[in-house]
């Protein structure tokens, strides 16, 4: 089942919104005069599993620095840097899968992002890719 939420945005440009009213019919939501937008939302039949999504970012050209050792304004530049985000878990990707990507954009330098539901697996994949990177640098 769906509901149609009349929402207003926070004005900060961050994409955050406040639900003003929820309606069972889309036409009722559209007739409501206070919402900036109508968002269709699914009603869940039961609980939704929420897990922590782990995301590690590493820049090989920066010296290793933990967030605790970084100056406060440089926290986001700690390398490697750990980020934890609470997200809904629907099984995709599977809990034992780790994703990674080497990237130069929008960064100025080469960066590695490693992400997944299991922190230990993210750490292991990061260590593997880090070792491969340094081996490649030493050999070529």
C-alpha positions as a Python dict, from the first residue, in 0.01 Angstrom:
ca = {
    (1, 'X'): (0, 0, 0),
    (2, 'X'): (113, 355, -69),
    (3, 'X'): (57, 686, 98),
    (4, 'X'): (118, 1022, -60),
    (5, 'X'): (310, 1267, 155),
    (6, 'X'): (282, 1641, 111),
    (7, 'X'): (625, 1775, 201),
    (8, 'X'): (807, 2103, 240),
    (9, 'X'): (1183, 2139, 205),
    (10, 'X'): (1416, 2284, 465),
    (11, 'X'): (1532, 2575, 251),
    (12, 'X'): (1896, 2484, 309),
    (13, 'X'): (1932, 2308, -26),
    (14, 'X'): (2030, 1982, 143),
    (15, 'X'): (1730, 1781, 21),
    (16, 'X'): (1585, 1743, 370),
    (17, 'X'): (1211, 1774, 400),
    (18, 'X'): (933, 1771, 655),
    (19, 'X'): (619, 1568, 598),
    (20, 'X'): (320, 1796, 649),
    (21, 'X'): (45, 1539, 587),
    (22, 'X'): (7, 1188, 449),
    (23, 'X'): (-290, 1088, 234),
    (24, 'X'): (-420, 754, 113),
    (25, 'X'): (-518, 904, -226),
    (26, 'X'): (-281, 1091, -454),
    (27, 'X'): (-550, 1337, -567),
    (28, 'X'): (-617, 1436, -204),
    (29, 'X'): (-248, 1502, -151),
    (30, 'X'): (-232, 1708, -469),
    (31, 'X'): (-537, 1911, -360),
    (32, 'X'): (-373, 1994, -27),
    (33, 'X'): (-243, 2347, -67),
    (34, 'X'): (57, 2355, 163),
    (35, 'X'): (300, 2097, 30),
    (36, 'X'): (584, 2187, -205),
    (37, 'X'): (589, 1836, -348),
    (38, 'X'): (398, 1508, -322),
    (39, 'X'): (610, 1200, -251),
    (40, 'X'): (465, 849, -285),
    (41, 'X'): (578, 630, 6),
    (42, 'X'): (533, 257, 55),
    (43, 'X'): (384, 135, 380),
    (44, 'X'): (579, -161, 514),
    (45, 'X'): (397, -469, 642),
    (46, 'X'): (659, -532, 909),
    (47, 'X'): (988, -409, 1046),
    (48, 'X'): (1263, -289, 813),
    (49, 'X'): (1615, -405, 894),
    (50, 'X'): (1864, -123, 944),
    (51, 'X'): (2239, -187, 944),
    (52, 'X'): (2559, 12, 944),
    (53, 'X'): (2721, 64, 602),
    (54, 'X'): (3098, 99, 633),
    (55, 'X'): (3293, 314, 392),
    (56, 'X'): (3669, 354, 394),
    (57, 'X'): (3850, 615, 184),
    (58, 'X'): (4225, 601, 128),
    (59, 'X'): (4459, 835, -59),
    (60, 'X'): (4794, 667, -133),
    (61, 'X'): (4973, 999, -180),
    (62, 'X'): (4890, 1112, 174),
    (63, 'X'): (5069, 987, 483),
    (64, 'X'): (4861, 755, 696),
    (65, 'X'): (4677, 949, 962),
    (66, 'X'): (4396, 838, 1189),
    (67, 'X'): (4103, 1073, 1260),
    (68, 'X'): (4230, 1097, 1619),
    (69, 'X'): (4569, 1224, 1495),
    (70, 'X'): (4432, 1465, 1235),
    (71, 'X'): (4381, 1828, 1322),
    (72, 'X'): (4009, 1897, 1373),
    (73, 'X'): (3964, 2082, 1045),
    (74, 'X'): (4148, 1806, 858),
    (75, 'X'): (3931, 1519, 988),
    (76, 'X'): (3779, 1454, 645),
    (77, 'X'): (4128, 1420, 503),
    (78, 'X'): (4240, 1148, 741),
    (79, 'X'): (4373, 866, 529),
    (80, 'X'): (4248, 607, 565),
    (81, 'X'): (3919, 760, 671),
    (82, 'X'): (3630, 554, 806),
    (83, 'X'): (3268, 657, 761),
    (84, 'X'): (2965, 479, 906),
    (85, 'X'): (2616, 537, 769),
    (86, 'X'): (2295, 377, 897),
    (87, 'X'): (2092, 240, 603),
    (88, 'X'): (1806, 10, 529),
    (89, 'X'): (1927, -341, 447),
    (90, 'X'): (1731, -530, 183),
    (91, 'X'): (2000, -785, 99),
    (92, 'X'): (2148, -590, -193),
    (93, 'X'): (2439, -601, -196),
    (94, 'X'): (2464, -917, 12),
    (95, 'X'): (2604, -877, 362),
    (96, 'X'): (2927, -1056, 270),
    (97, 'X'): (3000, -850, -44),
    (98, 'X'): (3251, -564, -48),
    (99, 'X'): (3254, -301, -321),
    (100, 'X'): (3555, -91, -415),
    (101, 'X'): (3651, 171, -667),
    (102, 'X'): (3971, 352, -756),
    (103, 'X'): (3888, 707, -849),
    (104, 'X'): (4052, 1033, -949),
    (105, 'X'): (3735, 1240, -981),
    (106, 'X'): (3628, 1466, -822),
    (107, 'X'): (3948, 1429, -622),
    (108, 'X'): (4274, 1589, -718),
    (109, 'X'): (4467, 1269, -651),
    (110, 'X'): (4414, 894, -673),
    (111, 'X'): (4172, 764, -413),
    (112, 'X'): (4029, 429, -311),
    (113, 'X'): (3678, 379, -174),
    (114, 'X'): (3596, 43, -13),
    (115, 'X'): (3239, -13, 111),
    (116, 'X'): (3025, -287, 259),
    (117, 'X'): (2803, -406, 544),
    (118, 'X'): (3077, -596, 729),
    (119, 'X'): (3354, -375, 872),
    (120, 'X'): (3603, -662, 898),
    (121, 'X'): (3553, -753, 530),
    (122, 'X'): (3590, -388, 427),
    (123, 'X'): (3914, -367, 627),
    (124, 'X'): (4045, -694, 474),
    (125, 'X'): (3969, -579, 118),
    (126, 'X'): (4135, -243, 189),
    (127, 'X'): (4448, -418, 322),
    (128, 'X'): (4457, -644, 14),
    (129, 'X'): (4420, -354, -232),
    (130, 'X'): (4671, -144, -41),
    (131, 'X'): (4929, -425, -56),
    (132, 'X'): (4863, -474, -429),
    (133, 'X'): (4904, -100, -489),
    (134, 'X'): (5240, -85, -311),
    (135, 'X'): (5360, -404, -483),
    (136, 'X'): (5270, -255, -821),
    (137, 'X'): (5447, 71, -732),
    (138, 'X'): (5760, -119, -625),
    (139, 'X'): (5764, -339, -934),
    (140, 'X'): (5686, -91, -1201),
}
